[in-house]
Amino acid sequence: MIKKTIGLFAILLLLVLSNSCKDDAVPKPASQLRLDYPVAHYAKFSNHCPFEFEMNEDAVIKEDKNCGFSIKYPKMKATIYLTYKTVDGNLDNLLKDAQKLTYEHVIKADEILEQPYVNKDKKVYGMFYRVDGNAATNSLFYVTDSVKHFVTGSIYFYAKPNFDSIMPAASYVKNDMQRIIETIRWTRDR
């Protein structure tokens, strides 16, 4: 019995010693996610609709109904939605609708920053909204000539709205949205 107990004790001691000879756990160094996006190259987009603009050549555009467009960024799982409306004595209603859409995100937003846009030479007037926080969209805009044309735009990511996670992609696409606003030009009614 003593030999059996000594044998079991020896086996147990060997197991404990063999498991205790491992390297010490070392924490991993701090790091950050690195997302590299290509430098944006822009090209003019024009078709039968009464406006044209420049868009990122890496994006894929699809015309929806009534001169609306979906500009897709497949690698980022994002889409800019453009909507066109004709101004026909309803400019106040169009402006209210655009602002209402923006401020519906106030529940999840940490902050909504407004940036007016005025280009008297091209007769383009509007507002760009940056929505900080975990809102469904983080950039919206509207532009108009105040007489005939009204265009709204918003970006949506096909991911849970966690602003910290999508911030690099959101910044990239926000720049593309600003490029659309800066280059939009009303064309003759086609």
C-alpha positions in Angstrom: 0.0 0.0 0.0 2.9 2.4 0.8 4.5 1.6 -2.5 1.2 2.3 -4.3 0.8 5.6 -2.5 4.4 6.6 -3.2 3.9 5.6 -6.9 0.7 7.7 -7.2 2.5 10.6 -5.4 5.4 10.4 -7.8 3.1 10.4 -10.9 1.2 13.3 -9.5 4.4 15.2 -8.8 5.7 14.6 -12.3 2.4 15.9 -13.8 2.5 19.1 -11.7 6.2 19.7 -12.6 5.7 19.1 -16.3 2.8 21.6 -16.4 4.7 24.2 -14.5 7.6 24.5 -16.8 5.9 26.7 -19.4 6.8 30.2 -20.4 5.3 33.1 -18.6 2.3 34.8 -20.2 3.3 38.1 -21.8 0.7 40.6 -22.8 0.5 41.6 -26.5 1.7 45.1 -27.3 -1.0 47.7 -27.9 -1.9 48.0 -31.6 -4.6 49.6 -33.8 -6.5 48.3 -36.8 -4.9 49.4 -40.0 -7.3 50.0 -42.9 -5.8 51.2 -46.2 -8.1 52.6 -48.8 -7.0 53.5 -52.3 -6.5 57.2 -53.2 -9.7 58.4 -54.6 -9.8 59.2 -58.3 -12.9 61.0 -59.6 -14.7 61.1 -62.9 -17.7 63.0 -64.1 -21.0 61.2 -64.1 -23.7 62.4 -66.4 -26.8 60.9 -68.0 -30.3 61.9 -69.0 -31.0 63.5 -65.5 -30.9 67.2 -65.0 -27.7 67.2 -63.0 -24.2 65.8 -63.2 -21.4 65.4 -60.6 -18.0 63.7 -60.0 -17.8 60.4 -58.2 -15.2 58.0 -57.1 -14.1 55.7 -59.9 -13.9 52.7 -57.5 -17.6 53.0 -56.7 -20.4 51.4 -58.7 -23.4 53.5 -59.6 -26.9 52.2 -60.4 -29.8 54.4 -61.5 -33.0 53.9 -59.5 -36.3 55.5 -60.4 -36.9 59.2 -61.0 -33.2 60.1 -61.3 -32.3 58.6 -58.0 -29.0 56.7 -57.7 -27.3 54.1 -55.5 -23.5 54.6 -55.4 -22.1 51.3 -53.9 -18.8 50.7 -52.2 -18.7 46.9 -52.2 -15.4 46.5 -50.2 -16.7 48.8 -47.5 -20.3 47.5 -47.6 -21.6 51.0 -47.9 -24.0 52.8 -50.3 -24.6 56.5 -50.9 -28.3 57.0 -51.9 -29.1 60.1 -54.0 -32.6 61.2 -54.5 -33.8 63.8 -57.0 -37.0 65.9 -56.7 -38.3 68.7 -58.9 -39.0 71.9 -57.1 -42.5 73.1 -58.0 -43.6 75.6 -55.3 -42.7 73.0 -52.6 -39.2 74.0 -51.6 -40.2 74.6 -48.0 -41.6 71.0 -47.8 -38.5 69.5 -49.4 -36.2 71.4 -47.0 -38.3 70.3 -44.0 -38.2 66.6 -45.2 -34.5 66.7 -45.6 -33.9 68.2 -42.2 -36.4 65.9 -40.6 -34.5 62.9 -42.0 -31.3 64.2 -40.5 -32.7 64.9 -37.1 -34.4 61.6 -36.8 -30.9 60.3 -35.9 -30.6 62.6 -32.9 -31.6 59.7 -30.6 -28.4 57.7 -31.4 -26.2 60.7 -32.4 -23.6 62.2 -30.0 -23.6 65.4 -32.2 -24.9 66.6 -35.5 -22.7 69.2 -37.2 -24.1 71.4 -40.0 -21.9 72.7 -42.8 -23.7 75.1 -45.2 -22.7 75.0 -48.9 -23.1 78.0 -51.2 -21.8 78.2 -54.8 -23.5 81.2 -56.4 -21.7 80.7 -59.7 -23.2 77.2 -60.2 -26.4 78.2 -58.3 -25.9 75.3 -55.8 -27.1 75.9 -52.2 -27.3 73.3 -49.6 -26.3 71.8 -46.3 -24.0 68.9 -45.3 -24.6 67.1 -42.1 -22.1 65.0 -40.2 -23.7 62.8 -37.6 -21.3 61.6 -34.9 -22.2 58.5 -32.8 -23.9 55.2 -33.5 -26.6 56.5 -35.9 -27.7 54.5 -38.9 -26.2 57.1 -41.2 -23.3 59.4 -40.4 -23.4 61.8 -43.4 -26.3 63.4 -45.2 -26.7 66.4 -47.5 -29.1 68.3 -49.6 -28.5 70.7 -52.5 -30.8 72.8 -54.6 -30.9 75.7 -57.0 -34.0 76.9 -55.2 -36.0 77.0 -58.4 -36.2 73.6 -60.2 -33.9 71.0 -58.7 -33.4 69.4 -55.3 -31.0 66.5 -54.5 -30.5 64.7 -51.2 -27.8 62.2 -50.3 -27.2 59.9 -47.4 -24.8 57.1 -46.6 -25.6 53.7 -45.1 -23.3 50.9 -44.0 -24.4 47.4 -44.0 -23.1 46.7 -40.6 -24.1 47.4 -37.0 -23.8 51.1 -36.5 -20.7 51.2 -34.2 -19.1 54.5 -35.1 -15.6 53.5 -33.8 -15.5 50.5 -36.1 -16.7 52.1 -39.3 -15.0 55.5 -38.8 -12.2 55.0 -41.3 -14.6 53.9 -44.0 -17.1 56.6 -43.0 -14.4 59.3 -43.4 -13.4 58.0 -46.8 -17.0 58.0 -48.1 -17.8 61.3 -46.4 -15.0 62.9 -48.6 -16.7 61.4 -51.7 -20.0 62.9 -50.6 -18.4 66.3 -50.2 -16.9 65.9 -53.7 -20.4 65.2 -55.1 -21.7 68.4 -53.5 -18.8 70.5 -54.7 -19.0 69.3 -58.3 -22.8 69.0 -58.8 -23.9 71.1 -61.7 -27.4 71.6 -63.0 -27.7 70.7 -66.7 -30.4 71.7 -69.1 -33.6 69.8 -68.6 -33.2 66.7 -70.7 
